[in-house]
Amino acid sequence: KRVENVFQLVQFAFVVLIAAPVSQYPVLNVLPLTAGSHLLRLAMSKGDPLWLLPRTDLALLVGTGIGYVVVGWLFFKYAVSVARSRGVMGHY
């Protein structure tokens, strides 16, 4: 039940990340959701297909996506090991 409360707050963070001004602050490209929404915004405003987007931006998008999946997986493995060591896994 506590996860539901946290997830409501995370939804607001998603909105902020999607609306981030990446064209003004390129360093925001490494945050989750910002690079993808920026590239999608570019493609839709110009009417270009997605494969005509800059290769470096697409590579950065794929790299950050893979990086966040790996970091999330490592954090999950760590959290599971801590929960098992404390004996609080539950029966879910």
C-alpha angles and dihedrals in degrees: 000000000000090000091063091058093049092047091057089058092046090057090062089051089053091055091051092049094048092050095044114133098241094165090060096039110031091182087075089071091088094059117095117269094005100093094045095048091046093052092045090050090051093049094048096046094050096035091232123145116252094250090063093062117111111285093224092055091048091048090050090050093051092043095051091045092054091043094053092047091052093046091047092049092049091048090049092051090049093048092049091051091049091048091049093048091051092044095234100121096115126199102287 
